[in-house]
Amino acid sequence: MSIDLYLALRNRAGSLPDLGDYHSRAAEMNPAIFERFVDEVKNAGLLGVIWEPFAGTSYPESLANSYAQDSAKRNGIELISYGLAPRDSRIQVKDSTIEGPGKKIGGVLFHPPYPGSMPLSGHPCELSKKENWSWEWYAESLRKTIRLAKESMTPGGLVCAVGSDYSVYSERIRLGYLYLSLFEKEGFVLWKVWLSLPDVVQIYKT
């Protein structure tokens, strides 16, 4: 696992601008992350189809509309978004650990719910369960989604994996390390790291 490379890239990573108008407590990310990722997909000459396997939440503070969907439309990108309890009708109610995007994609926006955090929905497959979760169960769930993404990606496809370090039950959770392990085992290579505090963004290439 390329922890040394990850740490080196992280230490010299630049910070993305904060575009505001989002709720970090409701698991929403800085919109600048998606905007920058769209630029990466376009600059790489990749197929303009992106899969967002973990989108949408019924959390009361969450925005009713998906910024990523709005941004994708402005940028001429097709965004296939899945969620278990979305508020935006453009997000399909599907479980991305079971069903892939259904077509070839050039990129993946990977921002899964954090384990042991505030539950984002009451769906039985919700990954942010506060009770009865384990690292093994969570990692295997993400692995299933990553494999489905890999099967659908065009050569040279990119993944934008968003996560942050946090604490649950006094345990320090380092999602960046978990992502690194999972993606490398499926044949992805870490390419870039961006910062958008509190999130760290890892960009992988196939």
C-alpha beads as a LAMMPS data file, in Angstrom:
LAMMPS data file: protein, C-alpha beads

206 atoms
205 bonds

1 atom types
1 bond types

-500.0 500.0 xlo xhi
-500.0 500.0 ylo yhi
-500.0 500.0 zlo zhi

Masses

1 110.0

Atoms # bond

1 1 1 0.000 0.000 0.000
2 1 1 1.473 3.343 -1.092
3 1 1 1.089 5.187 2.204
4 1 1 4.346 7.101 1.715
5 1 1 3.181 8.387 -1.680
6 1 1 -0.206 9.319 -0.252
7 1 1 1.329 11.252 2.636
8 1 1 3.789 13.012 0.329
9 1 1 1.026 14.080 -2.050
10 1 1 -1.139 15.153 0.860
11 1 1 1.618 17.247 2.431
12 1 1 2.102 19.294 -0.714
13 1 1 -1.518 19.357 -1.868
14 1 1 -3.171 22.669 -2.590
15 1 1 -6.518 23.617 -1.066
16 1 1 -9.590 23.970 -3.248
17 1 1 -11.660 27.144 -2.875
18 1 1 -14.682 26.843 -0.605
19 1 1 -17.746 27.531 -2.753
20 1 1 -20.087 27.413 0.243
21 1 1 -23.834 26.619 0.190
22 1 1 -23.488 23.090 1.547
23 1 1 -23.925 21.296 4.888
24 1 1 -20.863 19.320 5.966
25 1 1 -22.854 17.849 8.885
26 1 1 -25.287 16.386 6.368
27 1 1 -22.425 14.636 4.548
28 1 1 -22.349 17.173 1.745
29 1 1 -18.990 18.082 0.243
30 1 1 -17.575 21.335 -1.028
31 1 1 -19.030 21.827 -4.552
32 1 1 -15.558 22.839 -5.756
33 1 1 -14.529 19.177 -5.541
34 1 1 -16.967 18.092 -8.230
35 1 1 -16.196 21.134 -10.386
36 1 1 -12.474 20.306 -10.276
37 1 1 -13.116 16.636 -10.989
38 1 1 -15.195 17.475 -14.064
39 1 1 -12.225 19.492 -15.327
40 1 1 -9.923 16.493 -14.778
41 1 1 -12.254 14.175 -16.710
42 1 1 -12.543 16.644 -19.587
43 1 1 -8.816 17.404 -19.712
44 1 1 -8.062 13.680 -19.861
45 1 1 -10.353 13.341 -22.893
46 1 1 -12.467 10.737 -21.100
47 1 1 -16.046 9.728 -21.774
48 1 1 -18.283 12.433 -20.290
49 1 1 -20.245 10.090 -18.044
50 1 1 -19.656 10.038 -14.284
51 1 1 -21.145 7.644 -11.751
52 1 1 -21.946 8.911 -8.254
53 1 1 -22.711 5.707 -6.309
54 1 1 -23.436 7.382 -2.960
55 1 1 -25.675 10.415 -3.388
56 1 1 -28.745 11.769 -1.681
57 1 1 -29.809 11.803 1.929
58 1 1 -32.977 12.336 3.920
59 1 1 -31.031 14.244 6.570
60 1 1 -33.198 17.320 7.353
61 1 1 -30.432 19.884 6.865
62 1 1 -29.475 18.547 3.441
63 1 1 -30.089 20.666 0.372
64 1 1 -33.133 19.558 -1.606
65 1 1 -31.258 19.749 -4.913
66 1 1 -28.069 17.958 -5.910
67 1 1 -25.316 20.474 -6.670
68 1 1 -23.437 17.776 -8.563
69 1 1 -26.418 17.203 -10.846
70 1 1 -26.757 20.942 -11.473
71 1 1 -23.025 21.250 -12.173
72 1 1 -23.008 18.228 -14.484
73 1 1 -25.780 19.743 -16.585
74 1 1 -23.929 23.067 -16.868
75 1 1 -20.754 21.264 -17.925
76 1 1 -22.328 18.898 -20.453
77 1 1 -21.600 15.835 -18.296
78 1 1 -23.985 12.934 -17.748
79 1 1 -24.080 12.176 -14.007
80 1 1 -25.591 8.870 -12.918
81 1 1 -26.415 9.276 -9.220
82 1 1 -27.604 6.554 -6.831
83 1 1 -28.933 7.044 -3.315
84 1 1 -30.965 5.161 -0.736
85 1 1 -33.111 8.084 0.390
86 1 1 -32.595 10.979 -2.028
87 1 1 -34.470 14.257 -1.921
88 1 1 -33.614 15.099 -5.527
89 1 1 -35.661 13.199 -8.124
90 1 1 -32.627 13.076 -10.441
91 1 1 -30.967 10.659 -7.992
92 1 1 -32.044 7.077 -8.593
93 1 1 -33.096 4.986 -5.599
94 1 1 -30.601 2.145 -5.984
95 1 1 -28.031 0.311 -3.857
96 1 1 -24.613 0.805 -5.458
97 1 1 -23.140 -2.190 -3.619
98 1 1 -25.435 -4.349 -5.761
99 1 1 -26.023 -2.476 -9.016
100 1 1 -23.490 -0.658 -11.181
101 1 1 -24.067 2.328 -13.470
102 1 1 -25.396 0.226 -16.332
103 1 1 -23.177 1.837 -18.994
104 1 1 -19.574 2.796 -19.679
105 1 1 -18.267 5.651 -17.540
106 1 1 -15.243 7.945 -17.619
107 1 1 -15.190 8.746 -13.926
108 1 1 -16.548 7.998 -10.462
109 1 1 -17.413 10.475 -7.718
110 1 1 -16.847 8.326 -4.619
111 1 1 -18.118 9.914 -1.394
112 1 1 -19.659 7.169 0.742
113 1 1 -21.395 7.690 4.094
114 1 1 -19.031 7.450 7.057
115 1 1 -19.450 4.421 9.329
116 1 1 -20.631 5.036 12.862
117 1 1 -21.703 8.589 12.048
118 1 1 -25.153 10.114 12.262
119 1 1 -27.435 7.812 10.207
120 1 1 -28.296 9.515 6.940
121 1 1 -31.417 7.463 6.293
122 1 1 -33.500 4.688 7.800
123 1 1 -32.838 2.360 4.884
124 1 1 -31.735 -1.137 5.999
125 1 1 -28.672 -0.956 3.694
126 1 1 -27.546 2.451 4.981
127 1 1 -23.737 2.488 5.393
128 1 1 -23.725 5.238 8.015
129 1 1 -25.385 3.006 10.616
130 1 1 -24.439 4.087 14.102
131 1 1 -25.090 0.664 15.597
132 1 1 -24.115 -2.874 14.592
133 1 1 -21.429 -1.995 12.075
134 1 1 -17.909 -3.297 11.733
135 1 1 -14.882 -2.334 9.670
136 1 1 -15.060 -5.659 7.860
137 1 1 -18.688 -5.102 6.830
138 1 1 -18.072 -1.499 5.787
139 1 1 -14.915 -2.283 3.801
140 1 1 -16.582 -5.182 1.999
141 1 1 -19.553 -2.973 1.095
142 1 1 -17.238 -0.368 -0.447
143 1 1 -15.239 -3.076 -2.209
144 1 1 -18.393 -4.269 -3.991
145 1 1 -19.064 -0.755 -5.296
146 1 1 -15.454 -0.257 -6.388
147 1 1 -15.532 -3.509 -8.348
148 1 1 -18.752 -2.493 -10.104
149 1 1 -17.139 0.836 -10.989
150 1 1 -14.007 -0.848 -12.345
151 1 1 -16.077 -3.140 -14.562
152 1 1 -17.765 -0.122 -16.164
153 1 1 -14.790 2.238 -16.562
154 1 1 -13.225 3.113 -19.878
155 1 1 -9.393 2.850 -20.096
156 1 1 -7.716 5.649 -18.171
157 1 1 -10.866 6.365 -16.158
158 1 1 -10.605 8.459 -12.996
159 1 1 -11.976 8.150 -9.472
160 1 1 -12.481 11.102 -7.145
161 1 1 -12.563 9.592 -3.629
162 1 1 -13.622 12.037 -0.901
163 1 1 -13.182 11.338 2.801
164 1 1 -11.966 12.778 6.075
165 1 1 -10.423 11.655 9.321
166 1 1 -12.863 11.657 12.217
167 1 1 -13.571 10.007 15.556
168 1 1 -16.303 7.588 16.537
169 1 1 -16.546 5.985 19.974
170 1 1 -13.137 7.545 20.765
171 1 1 -11.565 5.680 17.837
172 1 1 -9.692 7.649 15.184
173 1 1 -10.991 6.750 11.735
174 1 1 -8.661 7.357 8.781
175 1 1 -10.713 6.862 5.650
176 1 1 -7.833 7.854 3.375
177 1 1 -5.891 4.760 4.392
178 1 1 -8.918 2.521 3.890
179 1 1 -9.597 3.969 0.447
180 1 1 -5.948 3.496 -0.521
181 1 1 -6.050 -0.159 0.424
182 1 1 -9.345 -0.867 -1.348
183 1 1 -8.599 0.951 -4.591
184 1 1 -5.063 -0.396 -4.957
185 1 1 -6.288 -3.966 -4.491
186 1 1 -8.690 -3.417 -7.399
187 1 1 -5.923 -2.156 -9.676
188 1 1 -6.302 1.611 -9.301
189 1 1 -3.244 3.868 -8.958
190 1 1 -3.153 6.952 -6.730
191 1 1 -2.436 9.990 -8.924
192 1 1 -3.272 13.225 -7.093
193 1 1 -4.416 14.504 -3.705
194 1 1 -6.425 17.676 -3.084
195 1 1 -7.469 19.294 0.181
196 1 1 -10.879 20.729 0.968
197 1 1 -10.935 20.688 4.743
198 1 1 -12.142 18.680 6.507
199 1 1 -12.075 16.419 3.452
200 1 1 -9.078 14.958 1.688
201 1 1 -9.635 14.086 -1.966
202 1 1 -7.758 11.218 -3.609
203 1 1 -7.694 10.946 -7.404
204 1 1 -7.077 7.457 -8.792
205 1 1 -6.414 6.287 -12.349
206 1 1 -7.188 2.907 -13.867

Bonds

1 1 1 2
2 1 2 3
3 1 3 4
4 1 4 5
5 1 5 6
6 1 6 7
7 1 7 8
8 1 8 9
9 1 9 10
10 1 10 11
11 1 11 12
12 1 12 13
13 1 13 14
14 1 14 15
15 1 15 16
16 1 16 17
17 1 17 18
18 1 18 19
19 1 19 20
20 1 20 21
21 1 21 22
22 1 22 23
23 1 23 24
24 1 24 25
25 1 25 26
26 1 26 27
27 1 27 28
28 1 28 29
29 1 29 30
30 1 30 31
31 1 31 32
32 1 32 33
33 1 33 34
34 1 34 35
35 1 35 36
36 1 36 37
37 1 37 38
38 1 38 39
39 1 39 40
40 1 40 41
41 1 41 42
42 1 42 43
43 1 43 44
44 1 44 45
45 1 45 46
46 1 46 47
47 1 47 48
48 1 48 49
49 1 49 50
50 1 50 51
51 1 51 52
52 1 52 53
53 1 53 54
54 1 54 55
55 1 55 56
56 1 56 57
57 1 57 58
58 1 58 59
59 1 59 60
60 1 60 61
61 1 61 62
62 1 62 63
63 1 63 64
64 1 64 65
65 1 65 66
66 1 66 67
67 1 67 68
68 1 68 69
69 1 69 70
70 1 70 71
71 1 71 72
72 1 72 73
73 1 73 74
74 1 74 75
75 1 75 76
76 1 76 77
77 1 77 78
78 1 78 79
79 1 79 80
80 1 80 81
81 1 81 82
82 1 82 83
83 1 83 84
84 1 84 85
85 1 85 86
86 1 86 87
87 1 87 88
88 1 88 89
89 1 89 90
90 1 90 91
91 1 91 92
92 1 92 93
93 1 93 94
94 1 94 95
95 1 95 96
96 1 96 97
97 1 97 98
98 1 98 99
99 1 99 100
100 1 100 101
101 1 101 102
102 1 102 103
103 1 103 104
104 1 104 105
105 1 105 106
106 1 106 107
107 1 107 108
108 1 108 109
109 1 109 110
110 1 110 111
111 1 111 112
112 1 112 113
113 1 113 114
114 1 114 115
115 1 115 116
116 1 116 117
117 1 117 118
118 1 118 119
119 1 119 120
120 1 120 121
121 1 121 122
122 1 122 123
123 1 123 124
124 1 124 125
125 1 125 126
126 1 126 127
127 1 127 128
128 1 128 129
129 1 129 130
130 1 130 131
131 1 131 132
132 1 132 133
133 1 133 134
134 1 134 135
135 1 135 136
136 1 136 137
137 1 137 138
138 1 138 139
139 1 139 140
140 1 140 141
141 1 141 142
142 1 142 143
143 1 143 144
144 1 144 145
145 1 145 146
146 1 146 147
147 1 147 148
148 1 148 149
149 1 149 150
150 1 150 151
151 1 151 152
152 1 152 153
153 1 153 154
154 1 154 155
155 1 155 156
156 1 156 157
157 1 157 158
158 1 158 159
159 1 159 160
160 1 160 161
161 1 161 162
162 1 162 163
163 1 163 164
164 1 164 165
165 1 165 166
166 1 166 167
167 1 167 168
168 1 168 169
169 1 169 170
170 1 170 171
171 1 171 172
172 1 172 173
173 1 173 174
174 1 174 175
175 1 175 176
176 1 176 177
177 1 177 178
178 1 178 179
179 1 179 180
180 1 180 181
181 1 181 182
182 1 182 183
183 1 183 184
184 1 184 185
185 1 185 186
186 1 186 187
187 1 187 188
188 1 188 189
189 1 189 190
190 1 190 191
191 1 191 192
192 1 192 193
193 1 193 194
194 1 194 195
195 1 195 196
196 1 196 197
197 1 197 198
198 1 198 199
199 1 199 200
200 1 200 201
201 1 201 202
202 1 202 203
203 1 203 204
204 1 204 205
205 1 205 206
